C-alpha cells in the first residue's frame, strides 16, 4: 500500500523531475567536475545545458550556486597547498558586493529572459577566455580588485563565470595548480553569498536544494580523479570539446529565449 506522506515528501524534494533526468544531470556533473579539475572551469558551463531543460532557467543559477560549494570544497581540499592567499583576499573581498547585486537582479528574471541571459553568457565566455590567454594580460593589485568587482556581478547573475575568474587569476600571474586552488577558494565565498541571496528571495525550494546537494555530492569524486589525471593527461582536447558543447548548448538556449 502506498504511503501518501512519503509520496508528498518525494514530490516536495524532487518535484516533477524524472529519474532518468536526474541520472543525466548527475552524469554530466561528474564529467564536468573532472574537466574542471583539469582545466580550471567546467561545471558552471556544462551543467546549464542539462539543468535548464530539466528544472527551468530560473532555477538553474541558484542550483548551480548552491552546488558549487560542495564542488569547489572538494577541489580546494585537493589543491589547497597551492592557494595564493593574497590573490584570494583581493578578489574575494572585491567580488562580494557585486555578487549580492547580481544575484538579486537575477532573482527578478523569469522564464525566457533567464534562459536568454545564460545562453548569451555561455557563448561570449568562449572567445573572452581565448582572447585573455592570447593577450597575456597582467593585472596589478588594483586591477585585480576592479576585475573582481565586475566578476562578482557576473557570478551572482550567471552560470559559468568561472572562465572569467580563471582569466583574472592567470592575468595576475598565477599558474598551474595555484590557479585552481585560488579559483576554488574564491568560488566558495561567492557561492555562499549568492545562495544566501537566492534563499532570501525564495528561489531555493526544497526541490532545488535536493538537486544542488545531489550535484555537489556527485562532483566530489571528480576532483580526486582530476588530481590523478592532471600530471598524466593533456587538457587540450577536453577544453576543445567543452567549448564546442558550450557554443552549441548556449546557442540552443538563446534560440529558445528569442522564440518564446
C-alpha positions in Angstrom: 0.0 0.0 0.0 1.3 3.4 -1.0 2.2 5.8 1.7 0.7 9.3 0.9 3.0 11.1 3.2 6.1 9.5 1.6 4.7 10.4 -1.8 4.2 14.0 -0.8 7.7 14.2 0.6 9.2 12.8 -2.7 7.2 15.4 -4.7 8.5 18.1 -2.4 12.1 17.1 -2.7 12.2 16.0 -6.4 9.4 17.9 -8.0 8.5 16.7 -11.4 12.0 15.6 -12.4 12.1 12.0 -13.7 14.7 9.5 -12.5 16.3 9.4 -16.0 16.7 13.2 -16.0 18.3 13.1 -12.5 20.8 10.5 -13.7 21.7 12.5 -16.8 22.3 15.6 -14.6 24.5 13.6 -12.2 26.5 12.1 -15.1 27.2 15.5 -16.6 28.1 16.8 -13.1 30.7 14.1 -12.7 32.2 14.7 -16.2 32.2 18.4 -15.7 33.9 18.2 -12.3 36.7 16.1 -13.9 37.1 18.7 -16.7 37.0 21.5 -14.1 39.8 19.9 -12.1 41.9 19.7 -15.3 41.1 23.0 -17.0 40.1 25.2 -14.1 36.5 25.5 -15.2 33.7 23.4 -16.4 30.7 22.6 -14.1 29.2 26.1 -14.3 29.3 25.9 -18.1 28.2 22.4 -18.8 25.5 22.0 -16.2 23.2 24.6 -17.6 22.9 22.6 -20.8 21.1 19.8 -18.8 19.6 21.8 -16.0 17.7 24.4 -18.0 15.6 21.9 -19.8 15.2 19.8 -16.6 14.4 22.4 -13.9 14.0 25.6 -15.9 16.2 28.6 -16.5 15.1 30.5 -13.4 16.2 27.7 -11.0 19.5 26.9 -12.9 21.7 29.6 -11.5 20.5 29.2 -7.9 21.0 25.4 -8.0 24.5 25.7 -9.5 25.4 28.4 -7.0 24.4 26.1 -4.1 26.1 23.0 -5.5 29.2 25.0 -6.2 30.1 25.0 -2.5 30.5 21.2 -2.4 32.0 21.0 -5.8 34.7 23.6 -5.0 35.2 22.4 -1.4 36.5 19.0 -2.7 38.6 20.6 -5.4 40.1 23.1 -2.9 41.0 20.3 -0.5 42.8 18.5 -3.2 44.8 21.6 -4.3 44.8 23.6 -1.0 48.6 23.7 -0.6 48.8 25.8 -3.8 46.5 28.6 -2.6 47.7 32.2 -3.3 46.3 33.9 -0.2 47.0 37.5 -1.5 45.1 37.0 -4.7 42.3 35.2 -2.9 41.7 38.0 -0.4 41.8 40.8 -3.0 39.4 39.2 -5.5 37.1 37.6 -2.9 36.6 40.9 -0.9 36.0 42.9 -4.1 33.6 40.3 -5.6 31.1 40.1 -2.6 29.2 43.3 -3.1 28.7 42.7 -6.8 27.7 39.1 -6.2 24.9 40.3 -3.9 23.7 42.8 -6.5 24.0 40.3 -9.4 22.1 37.5 -7.5 19.3 39.9 -6.5 18.9 41.1 -10.1 18.8 37.5 -11.4 16.1 36.6 -8.9 13.9 39.2 -10.7 14.2 37.5 -14.1 11.7 35.0 -15.3 11.3 32.3 -18.0 12.8 33.1 -21.4 14.8 36.1 -20.2 16.7 33.9 -17.7 17.4 31.3 -20.4 18.5 34.0 -22.9 20.9 35.6 -20.3 22.5 32.2 -19.6 22.8 31.3 -23.2 24.4 34.6 -24.2 26.9 34.4 -21.4 27.9 30.9 -22.2 28.7 31.8 -25.9 30.5 35.1 -25.1 32.8 33.5 -22.5 34.4 31.2 -25.0 36.1 33.9 -27.1 36.7 36.0 -23.9 38.8 33.2 -22.4 40.8 32.8 -25.6 41.4 36.5 -26.0 42.6 36.9 -22.4 45.0 34.0 -22.9 46.5 35.4 -26.1 46.8 38.9 -24.8 48.8 37.7 -21.8 47.3 40.3 -19.6 49.0 41.1 -16.3 46.9 42.7 -13.5 48.1 44.8 -10.6 46.5 44.5 -7.2 44.2 47.4 -8.1 43.4 45.8 -11.4 42.6 42.5 -9.6 40.2 44.4 -7.3 38.4 46.1 -10.2 38.2 42.9 -12.2 37.0 41.1 -9.0 34.2 43.6 -8.6 33.0 43.0 -12.1 33.3 39.3 -11.7 31.1 39.5 -8.6 28.2 40.9 -10.6 28.6 38.2 -13.2 29.0 35.3 -10.8 25.9 36.4 -8.9 23.7 36.6 -12.0 25.0 33.9 -14.4 26.3 30.3 -14.5 29.8 29.7 -16.0 31.6 32.9 -15.0 34.4 30.7 -13.7 36.1 31.3 -17.0 36.4 35.0 -16.2 37.8 34.2 -12.7 40.3 31.9 -14.3 41.4 34.6 -16.7 41.7 37.2 -13.9 43.9 34.9 -11.8 46.1 34.0 -14.8 46.4 37.7 -15.6 47.6 38.3 -12.1 50.5 35.9 -12.7 49.1 32.7 -11.2 49.7 29.4 -13.0 49.0 25.7 -12.7 47.5 24.3 -9.5 47.7 27.8 -7.9 45.0 29.0 -10.3 42.8 26.0 -9.5 43.2 26.3 -5.7 42.7 30.1 -5.6 39.7 29.9 -8.0 38.1 27.3 -5.7 38.6 29.4 -2.6 37.0 32.5 -4.2 34.1 30.4 -5.5 33.5 29.0 -2.1 32.9 32.6 -0.8 30.7 33.7 -3.7 28.7 30.5 -3.7 27.7 31.1 0.0 26.9 34.8 -0.7 24.7 34.1 -3.8 23.0 31.2 -2.2 22.1 33.3 0.7 20.6 35.9 -1.6 18.6 33.3 -3.6 17.3 31.7 -0.4 16.1 35.1 0.9 14.5 35.8 -2.5 12.6 32.5 -2.4 14.5 30.9 -5.3 15.7 27.9 -3.4 12.8 25.5 -3.0 13.3 22.1 -1.2 13.5 20.5 -4.7 16.2 22.9 -5.8 18.2 22.2 -2.6 17.8 18.4 -3.2 19.1 18.9 -6.8 22.0 21.1 -5.6 23.1 18.7 -2.9 23.0 15.7 -5.2 25.1 17.6 -7.8 27.6 18.6 -5.2 27.9 15.1 -3.9 28.3 13.7 -7.4 31.1 16.1 -8.3 33.2 15.3 -5.3 34.9 12.2 -6.8 35.7 14.2 -9.9 38.2 16.3 -8.0 40.3 13.3 -7.0 40.1 11.8 -10.4 41.3 15.1 -11.9 44.2 15.2 -9.5 45.3 11.8 -10.7 44.9 12.9 -14.3 46.4 16.4 -14.1 50.0 15.0 -14.3 49.3 12.4 -16.9 46.9 13.8 -19.4 46.7 17.0 -21.5 43.5 19.1 -21.0 43.7 20.5 -24.6 41.2 18.0 -26.1 38.9 18.4 -23.2 38.8 22.1 -23.5 38.0 21.9 -27.2 35.2 19.5 -26.6 33.9 21.7 -23.7 34.0 24.8 -25.8 32.1 23.1 -28.6 29.4 21.9 -26.2 29.2 25.4 -24.7 28.7 27.1 -28.1 26.0 24.5 -29.2 24.2 24.5 -25.9 24.4 28.3 -25.5 23.0 28.7 -29.0 20.1 26.4 -28.2 19.3 28.4 -25.0 19.4 31.7 -26.9 17.2 30.4 -29.7 14.6 29.2 -27.2 14.7 32.6 -25.4 14.2 34.5 -28.6 11.4 32.3 -29.9 9.5 32.0 -26.6 
